Amino acid sequence: MSVQLWSGPSTRIRVKRWACNLVNMSKATKRIPLREGTFEDLGELKGAGETWDDVVKELIEAKQMENRRELLERTDDDDFVPLDEI
């Protein structure tokens, strides 16, 4: 997936995703409108050599890990009962 940036009334990220399978090749384009400040904050997360896709994937992975931790904390209790006692 590649990302192209351009300026307009608001800064936007244009995401091009190329999907390929054995039968055909398709192309999908997605636009993600961002406020200027949000774009600048996002740019601070982007390292040298990283693509915008890398940055977004890392954010998704971090959010998924946070969700898993929260779920674990909600379901973690110290009232463990061994199965052989049930």
C-alpha positions as CSV (number, residue, x, y, z in Angstrom):
1,M,0.0,0.0,0.0
2,S,1.4,3.4,-0.8
3,V,0.3,6.8,0.4
4,Q,0.5,10.1,-1.5
5,L,0.1,13.4,0.2
6,W,-1.2,16.7,-1.2
7,S,-2.4,20.0,0.1
8,G,-5.8,21.5,-0.5
9,P,-8.4,23.1,1.7
10,S,-7.4,20.5,4.3
11,T,-4.4,18.2,4.3
12,R,-5.4,14.7,3.2
13,I,-3.7,11.4,2.9
14,R,-4.4,9.4,-0.2
15,V,-4.0,5.7,0.2
16,K,-3.6,3.4,-2.7
17,R,-3.9,-0.3,-2.1
18,W,-3.0,-2.8,-4.7
19,A,-4.5,-6.2,-4.3
20,C,-3.4,-9.1,-6.4
21,N,-4.7,-12.6,-6.7
22,L,-4.3,-15.4,-9.2
23,V,-7.3,-14.4,-11.3
24,N,-7.1,-10.6,-11.5
25,M,-5.5,-7.5,-10.2
26,S,-7.6,-4.7,-8.6
27,K,-6.7,-1.2,-7.3
28,A,-8.5,0.6,-4.5
29,T,-7.9,4.3,-3.5
30,K,-8.9,5.6,-0.1
31,R,-8.8,9.2,1.1
32,I,-8.5,10.0,4.8
33,P,-9.1,13.7,5.5
34,L,-7.1,15.1,8.4
35,R,-6.9,18.5,10.2
36,E,-3.6,20.2,9.8
37,G,-2.7,19.6,13.4
38,T,-3.6,16.0,13.2
39,F,-1.4,15.6,10.1
40,E,1.5,17.3,11.9
41,D,1.1,15.0,14.9
42,L,1.0,12.0,12.6
43,G,4.1,13.2,10.8
44,E,6.0,13.2,14.1
45,L,5.4,9.5,14.4
46,K,6.8,8.8,11.0
47,G,10.5,7.8,11.0
48,A,13.0,8.0,8.2
49,G,12.4,5.3,5.6
50,E,8.9,4.6,7.0
51,T,5.8,4.8,4.8
52,W,2.5,6.3,5.8
53,D,1.2,2.7,5.7
54,D,3.8,1.7,8.2
55,V,2.7,4.4,10.6
56,V,-0.9,3.6,10.3
57,K,-0.3,-0.1,10.8
58,E,1.7,0.6,13.9
59,L,-1.1,2.7,15.3
60,I,-3.6,0.0,14.6
61,E,-1.4,-2.6,16.3
62,A,-0.9,-0.4,19.3
63,K,-4.6,0.1,19.6
64,Q,-5.3,-3.6,19.3
65,M,-2.8,-4.3,22.0
66,E,-4.3,-1.7,24.3
67,N,-7.8,-3.3,23.7
68,R,-6.4,-6.7,24.6
69,R,-4.8,-5.4,27.7
70,E,-8.0,-3.7,28.8
71,L,-9.9,-7.0,28.2
72,L,-7.4,-9.0,30.1
73,E,-7.6,-6.5,33.0
74,R,-11.4,-6.7,33.1
75,T,-11.4,-10.5,33.0
76,D,-8.4,-11.1,35.2
77,D,-9.4,-12.0,38.8
78,D,-7.7,-13.7,41.5
79,D,-10.5,-16.1,42.2
80,F,-8.9,-19.0,40.4
81,V,-10.5,-22.4,41.0
82,P,-8.6,-25.4,39.7
83,L,-10.7,-27.5,37.3
84,D,-10.4,-30.6,39.4
85,E,-12.2,-28.8,42.2
86,I,-15.3,-28.1,40.1
